[in-house]
Amino acid sequence: MSNALFIREYFRNWQSVGAVAPSGPHLARRMMEAAEIWRAEHVLELGPGTGVFTESAADVMPEGSSFLGIEMNGEFVQRLRPRFPKFRFEVAAAQEFDFPSYLEDKAPFDAVVSGLPWTAFPRSLQEAILDQMLPHLAPGARFATFAYWGFHELPSGRRFRELLHDRLPGVETSRVVWANLPPAFIYVGRKPLN
Ligand SMILES: C[S@@+](CC[C@H](N)C(=O)[O-])C[C@H]1O[C@@H](n2cnc3c(N)ncnc32)[C@H](O)[C@@H]1O
């Protein structure tokens, strides 16, 4: 999918899109490793955008696993659906998504990859999204999200890191992926086993 669509949507919805360019393939691969998508049975992606992480997930997900992408931008979802016909995409805000209904006849998620622009969010939204989603992860589920290097020192970046440490004790930070523009690193946490 073209970067032009991403840039156009950035200028229309800069606060929710939160970046002028999609993530690069190096960061996408590192995100898949961090969330151990190669052994996931049910993957959740938050904010797939133009599908950079989705494509990497499709490359490594095991046969028979399921995928849900929650993306609030309908333009992006319209393009993702035909590209990944076996995956499900919902046009929704993650903080409002009805996880219990969706999961009624399914196993909880065991891996989450997030492309959400957390540092552009106020604390209330950071909390609302995590608290809406985390109860629906299986014990031991992996959660991977990225932050742009440098931006994590902004007040909203620090707040998000503290929040993550509070909700997923033991969350780890990867080395910086310098090949991404801008350089980014990954937070990876696990849902406690009990
Ligand atoms: C920085 S872009 C990342 C896109 C892609 N994952 C990547 O890394 O290139 C953030 C995406 O999150 C979506 N988004 C922002 N806030 C959201 C929310 N509350 N719920 C669902 N999607 C959201 C935006 O529409 C956008 O597509």
The ligand as an SDF file (V2000), in Angstrom:
LIG
                    3D

 27 29  0  0  0  0  0  0  0  0999 V2000
    1.3650    5.5790   13.7920 C   0  0  0  0  0  0  0  0  0  0  0  0
    0.0470    4.7970   12.8580 S   0  0  0  0  0  0  0  0  0  0  0  0
    0.7780    3.1710   12.7770 C   0  0  0  0  0  0  0  0  0  0  0  0
    0.3600    2.3770   11.5970 C   0  0  0  0  0  0  0  0  0  0  0  0
    1.1500    1.0790   11.3880 C   0  0  0  0  0  0  0  0  0  0  0  0
    0.9080    0.1240   12.4450 N   0  0  0  0  0  0  0  0  0  0  0  0
    2.6310    1.3930   11.3180 C   0  0  0  0  0  0  0  0  0  0  0  0
    3.3540    1.1110   12.2900 O   0  0  0  0  0  0  0  0  0  0  0  0
    3.0450    1.9140   10.2810 O   0  0  0  0  0  0  0  0  0  0  0  0
   -1.2280    4.6460   14.0840 C   0  0  0  0  0  0  0  0  0  0  0  0
   -2.5190    3.9690   13.6140 C   0  0  0  0  0  0  0  0  0  0  0  0
   -3.3670    3.8040   14.7440 O   0  0  0  0  0  0  0  0  0  0  0  0
   -4.7020    4.1790   14.3990 C   0  0  0  0  0  0  0  0  0  0  0  0
   -5.3550    4.5950   15.6560 N   0  0  0  0  0  0  0  0  0  0  0  0
   -5.0870    5.7080   16.3880 C   0  0  0  0  0  0  0  0  0  0  0  0
   -5.8220    5.7420   17.5070 N   0  0  0  0  0  0  0  0  0  0  0  0
   -6.5750    4.6010   17.5000 C   0  0  0  0  0  0  0  0  0  0  0  0
   -7.5360    4.0470   18.3990 C   0  0  0  0  0  0  0  0  0  0  0  0
   -7.8690    4.6780   19.5250 N   0  0  0  0  0  0  0  0  0  0  0  0
   -8.1040    2.8510   18.0840 N   0  0  0  0  0  0  0  0  0  0  0  0
   -7.7770    2.2150   16.9300 C   0  0  0  0  0  0  0  0  0  0  0  0
   -6.8800    2.6930   16.0390 N   0  0  0  0  0  0  0  0  0  0  0  0
   -6.2820    3.8620   16.3060 C   0  0  0  0  0  0  0  0  0  0  0  0
   -4.5260    5.3040   13.3980 C   0  0  0  0  0  0  0  0  0  0  0  0
   -5.6780    5.4790   12.6000 O   0  0  0  0  0  0  0  0  0  0  0  0
   -3.3050    4.8040   12.6100 C   0  0  0  0  0  0  0  0  0  0  0  0
   -3.6760    3.9900   11.5400 O   0  0  0  0  0  0  0  0  0  0  0  0
  1  2  1  0
  2  3  1  0
  2 10  1  0
  3  4  1  0
  4  5  1  0
  5  6  1  0
  5  7  1  0
  7  8  2  0
  7  9  1  0
 10 11  1  0
 11 12  1  0
 11 26  1  0
 12 13  1  0
 13 14  1  0
 13 24  1  0
 14 15  1  0
 14 23  1  0
 15 16  2  0
 16 17  1  0
 17 18  1  0
 17 23  2  0
 18 19  1  0
 18 20  2  0
 20 21  1  0
 21 22  2  0
 22 23  1  0
 24 25  1  0
 24 26  1  0
 26 27  1  0
M  CHG  2   2   1   9  -1
M  END
$$$$
